[in-house]
Amino acid sequence: MTEVFSDLERSAIRAEFPFLEGRAYLNYASVGPLPRRARRQIDAINDTFERLDRNFDTETDAAARRAREASAQLVGGPVAGVGLLPNTSFGLNWALGFLQPKPGEAVLISDQEFPALRYAVLHLQHFGVRTHTVPVPPYGGLTPPDLEMHLSRHPEIKLVATSWVAFQSGYRCDVEGLAEVTHRHGAHFILDGIQGIGTRPLLAQSQGVDVVSGAVHKWLCCPVGMALAWCRPELLETHTSPWAGWMAVDWDADYGQLLGPPREMNRGPRAAESGTVNFAGVRAMAESTSWLAQLGPERIRRHTEDLVDLLHAQLDLDRYEWLSDRDPAHRSSIVCLRPRHGEADRLRRFLSERGLVTSVREGALRISPHFPTERSDIEHLVQSLHEFE
Ligand SMILES: Cc1ncc(COP(=O)(O)O)c(C=O)c1O
């Protein structure tokens, strides 16, 4: 099989993650490691704050611009729609306020949704907005025909919100199909993108996503405490950010004159960049997201799919139940397995003792490889899975 990344690229990638020597890290769905290039940015800003001997505003402004541009490439939409926020939940709450369902209206989610979305939506009950929860199979998800049925019967549903990739199963929903049905019924479509952005191209603009939010500390290998949010440009004209602040204005890193007539304010998620930013986070995010955008989400997808196919081809399926959807339209970089004999928790500890880092979600072993993962990591995993009793 031809490798997606050249030998030169592979050794450059591995050099960014020295901790991977002697360890097979297969847990990107929990948190991604910080590459050296991002770590250097954090060290540099900490040095600056220790000494305060140089201007840090211009550099941070430039880093924020780079992070927004890379985010736009990664979500597949114009940069005007991007804002840099602290986490997924912040962006989802912002999206709910921006699209503003009214009392008596409802938001549709599935019953397998990660709590970040679920609780943000449930909270709307205090404003008279109902949550319409749709049951879906544990290793499946919301489908366009199901959605069609619910929206036809419940015209009060004005928002549909879902994860792109489900955290506990790896099921990747049909973004374009769901967005099409949603819009046909006069509703808006919100995506929690955290488990997919960086693993493969998202085409948010052409596939009809209205708002997407996702933290960047998993598949985008950034520090915790940073996220991207994006909304489609048409909405910038018709909808208003539920909040803003002094940093929702473009000061061009010049804070000498802050008073006087109000300046024009940014719109969309950028208006929600309301106050002083996380300097270290923004600078490290610029570094990691630009690197991943340049490596290319399509190549990352191909690399990871090859690894998942290798796992599927070599694994003894009499000993392990493969729970995640194998359909090319729904697969992702998350694979869940259940040992037919023995407990997933004990299996995770067994693998960990062999240098294999995985996690357990809802009683299944969750394996999440990414672009730094090697074929030898998967071979080591298969061998260890077959030794488990
Ligand atoms: C689907 C999904 N959404 C959201 C989150 C996290 O949300 P937040 O960034 O707000 O902590 C996770 C995982 O941590 C997740 O898997």
The ligand as an ORCA input file, in Angstrom:
! r2SCAN-3c Opt
* xyz 0 1
  C     -19.186     15.842     20.847
  C     -18.500     16.658     21.903
  N     -18.900     17.921     22.118
  C     -18.301     18.699     23.030
  C     -17.244     18.238     23.782
  C     -16.578     19.135     24.782
  O     -17.224     20.357     24.935
  P     -16.447     21.602     25.544
  O     -15.384     22.005     24.535
  O     -17.470     22.642     25.711
  O     -15.838     21.170     26.836
  C     -16.795     16.897     23.598
  C     -15.703     16.268     24.347
  O     -15.090     16.618     25.247
  C     -17.443     16.115     22.621
  O     -17.039     14.861     22.395
*
